[in-house]
Amino acid sequence: MIKLCAFLGNFGKEYRLHRHNVAWLFLDSTRIASTLQWSSKFKGSIAQTDVGAGKVYFLKPHTFMNLSGESVVEAARFYRCAPDEILVIHDELEMPFGTFGYKFSGGLGGHNGLRSLEQHLGTRDFWRLRFGIGRPDHDDIAGYVLSPFERSQLEILNSRLFPEAEKTLYELFVEGIEGFDTRYKKVRVELGA
């Protein structure tokens, strides 16, 4: 059962629409977002909701992406969440834009936020909800993830991808996450008009 959902991103208005902040954009798009009451704690913002089988905590670290593990481990310790009770929502270079998927454990794919989580949790054995941002056709990865989505991409995220991902998230809260890494390993939305 997932007890803690950690939405990775960078804190600050200037980062809001960046590819690295797709998890925060997703959270802001959900129906539940407007009902959450946030407080400052664990080097981030934390909110709780009763959904599915019990309480779920939503965390937005304010440590910047590369230090996300500091915030997540503090919250996990306080709420007594084992690593396999944590769902980390993040951007994924290795998946094409227009896709999302669940994964348990595995590699880090060069993602500094995930590297920080592994360092602070002492394991890679946590759940992930990955949003594909695709790989750029140049070598400036940092510049790419720290650049904004195109307007057409934001439209696809908000009208097609995020609603589909939100359905799976509610399903997870009601049914439990077991099997999601095979059932929803890679979900692709139609990018055409």
N, C-alpha and C positions, 0 to 999 in steps of 0.2 A: 504494500500500500504506500502511495506517495503522500508524504507529510509536508514536504518543503519543495516549492517550485522557485528556482532561482533564475531570474530573467537577466541575462548578461547584457551589459551595454556600457556606454560612457555617459557620465552625468554632465549635464549642461545643455542649454538651448542650442548651442552651435553644433552639437552632435545629434540632435533629435532625429533627423531624417537620413542619417548615415547608414550604410549597409551593416556596419558593426552593431547598430542599434535595432536590428530587425526584431529582436525579442521584445524590446520595450514597445515598439510599434504594434506588435501582435497583441500584447497585453492591453494596450490602450484601446484596441479595436473591439475587445470582447464585451459582451453584455454585462459581465460581472464587474468590469473595471469601475463603473460609476457607483457601485455599491461599496467599494472598498474604502476603509478608513485607515490611512497610512500614518505611521509614526516613525520617528527617527530612532534607529537602533541598529546595532551590529554593523556599523559603518555603512549604513544604507537606509532604505525605507522598507518597512515591513507592514504587512496587513494580514488579517486572518479572515477566513470565511468558513461557514459550515456548508459542505457540499458532499454529496455521496455518502460515504461511510463515516465521516467525521470531519474534524478540523483540518484545514489545509492552510499553510502559511505561504504567502507570496513575498518574495524578497527581490528588491532592486538594489544591488550593490552600488555604492557611490565611490568606490575605490578606484575607478577606471578599470578597464577591461583586464589589464595585465596583473592586477592585484585582486581580482574577484574572489579568489580563494579565502582571503582574509575575512571578508564579510560572510561568506557562505559557511565557513567552519564555525564562526562565532554563533550564528543562528542555529546550525545543526547541533552544536553542543548544548545550547540553552534549551532547545525543544527535544533533545534526546533522539535525534534522527540518525539512523544508520545510513551509510552512504547509499545503500540500495533503496532507501526511502526518499531520496532526493532526485528531482527531475530538473535538469539544467537546460534552459532554453537558450539557443545561441545560433549565430550565423555559421554557415558551412560552405567554404570555398569549393569543396570536392563534390558538391551537388549542384546541378544546374538551377538557374533561376526558374521559379514556377514549381518547385518541388518542396516537400517537407517529409520528414520521416523520424521514426523513433529508433533508438539504438541503446543497447546496454553495454557499458564498458567499451573497450577497444582503443584504437590509436587516438592521438591528439590532433593529427593533421596540421601541425604547426600553429594551432590556435593558442595564443598566449593566455586567454582566459581559462581554457581547459587545463593548460599546464599549471597555472596557479592553483586550480582546484585540486589537481593530483598532488601537488606539493603540500598543500595544507591538510587535505583529507587523508593523505598517505595511501591513496588507491585511485584507480581509474574506474572502479566498479560502482558507478552511479548511472542513472538513466539520463538520456538526452533526447530532447526534441529539437531537431536540426532544421533550419530553414535555409534552403539552397540560395546562394547569391552568385554562384558561378565563379569561374576563374577568369581573370582578365587576360587580354592578349598581349600583356607586357609584364615586366618583372617587378613593377612597383606595387607589391601586394599591400603594404601599409597605406599607401596613397589611395588604393582602390577601396579597401574596407572603410577608410575614413573619408570617403566621398559620398555624396547623397545619391539615393536612388533617382532614376529618371522619373518624370511625372507619369509616363505610361506604366512604368513598373509599380509605382505606388498605387495606381488604379487597379492593377491586377492583384496586388497584395490585398488591398482592402475589399475588393468586390468578389474575388474568387478564392485566393489561397487562404487568407486568414479565416473566413467563415468555415471552410472545410477543416482546417486545423482545430478550430474551436470546438467543432462537433466531436472530434476524437478526444479532446481534452476532457470534455464533460463525460464522455463514455468511460474514460480512464478513471475519473473520480467515482463513478457509480459502480463499475465492474471490477476495477483493479487493473494494474498495468501488465500483468502476466500475458505474454504472447504478443504484445504490441510491437516488439522488434521484428516479428515476422509478418504480422497482419498489416502493419503500417510502416514497413521498412522504408518505402519510398512511394509517396503519393504525388502524382503530377496533375496539375490543372491545365486545362486547355488555354493556350496563350492567344489564340486567334480571336478575332472580333466576334 
